[in-house]
Amino acid sequence: MSAITTGIDGIIGAITSTVTDATATAAQLTTLATNFAVPASPAIKAPALHGYAVGLHKSYSPERSLILSDDQQDLGPLIKSTLKAALAKSQAVFTSTYVGDTGVHSDNGLVNNYCGTGAGAQPSDPTVEAAITQLKQQLSQNFVNWQYPVEDDMLQNMAQTMVLEVFDKAGSGDTSVGTYSINVNQSIDWTLTYGLFSVTENPSTQGLIYAFSSAFNSGF
């Protein structure tokens, strides 16, 4: 399940209805929003490697408590505010990294039942493959809307890079930048801001909050 097919409100409703510890989830979302609020770093030149992602690691703030009622619907506005913070962070990192890029487009979303955290993820793992497929669908939809080139290999490569980046960094509120070289003259510059939060404890499931910003350099 992801925001691709159900929309933000639909997936927020699905997540909040299954959360087993609203207080812990709220604390994690608050921490993510706080981390996303950190100002963007000074300009950093991203290496123009084929689909490569470079993590821009921010200091991880201690968890901050948030007092909520036991009504899990309280999490809905908190998820939305965290998504908004992630999108603002993605856009800020993009403008500070790719100085001079024009036509920047952005989108954000949620993926429920995300594949998990920890090093050693392989694209062939079913849960990892499912997350890659979801983000690939979102990228494809965005690229069509934004009139970017839409090539299956490119979308697969970018989605795989992003999912494995989140997986390996344990999703604790981070931003990555990357450049995908389509050919010698054309490329897509992008930033991905992301974070994971617990939905259920037993069995353990997670939700992925992400925001994606990009610009297409046509070579002209």
ZILIN-V442329 format. One record per pair of residues at least 12 apart in sequence whose C-alpha atoms are under 8 Angstrom apart, sorted by the first residue. I is the first residue (numbers start at 1). GAP is how many residues later the second one is. Records with the same first field share a line. If there is no record, write none. Layout:
# ZILIN-V442329
I=GAP  GAP
This chain:
# ZILIN-V442329
1=110  111  112
2=107  108  109  110  132
3=106  107  108
4=105  130  133  134
8=101  102
11=99  100  101
12=64  67
13=60  63
15=97  184  192
16=56  57  59  60  183
17=55  56
18=181  182
19=53  179  180  181
20=179  180  181
21=178  179  180
22=48  49  50  53
23=43  44  45  47
24=174
25=172  173  174
26=39  40  42  49  52
27=36  37  38  39
28=35  169  170
29=49  50  53  168
30=33  34  35  36  48  52
31=30  31  32  33
32=50  140  141  163
33=48  49  52  53
34=27
35=23  24  25  26  138  139
36=49  50  52  53  137  138  157
37=48  52
38=51
39=50  53
40=49  52  53  56
41=52  55
42=54  55
43=53  54  55  56
44=52  53  54
45=52  53
46=51  52  131  132  133
47=131  132
48=130  131  132  133
49=129  130  131  132
50=129  130  131
51=103  106  107  110  127  128  129  130
52=109  126  127  128
53=108  109  112  123  124  125  126
54=122  123  124
55=110  119  120  121  122
56=118  119  120  121
57=117  118
58=116
60=112  113
82=127
83=25  26  126  127  128
86=22  107  108  123  124  125
87=19  20  21  106  123  124  125  126
89=104
90=85  101  102  103  121  122  123
91=15  100  122
93=82  98
94=83  96  97  119  120
98=91
101=114  116
102=113
103=112  113
104=109  110  111  112
105=41  108  109  110
106=105  106  107  108
107=35  104  105  106
108=101  102  103  104
109=100  101  102
110=97  98  99  100
111=20  23  96  97  98
112=94  95  96
113=92  93  94
114=13  14  17  91  92  93  94
115=12  13  15  16  52  91
116=51  54  89  90
117=49  50  51  52  53  54
118=49  50  51  52
119=48  49  50
120=48
121=43  46  47
122=42
123=37  41
128=35
131=32
132=24  27  28  31
133=26
135=24  28
136=19  20  22  23
139=16  20
140=15
148=68
154=26  28
158=22
162=30
166=28  29
170=26
171=23  24  25  37
172=22  23  24
173=20  21  22  23
174=19  20  21
175=16  17  18  19
176=15  16  17
177=12  13  14  15
178=12  13
185=32  33  34
186=30  31  32  33
187=29  30  31
188=26  27  28  29
189=25  26  27  28
190=22  23  24  25
191=21  22  23
192=18  19  20  21
193=17  18  19
194=14  15  16  17
195=13  14  15
196=12  13
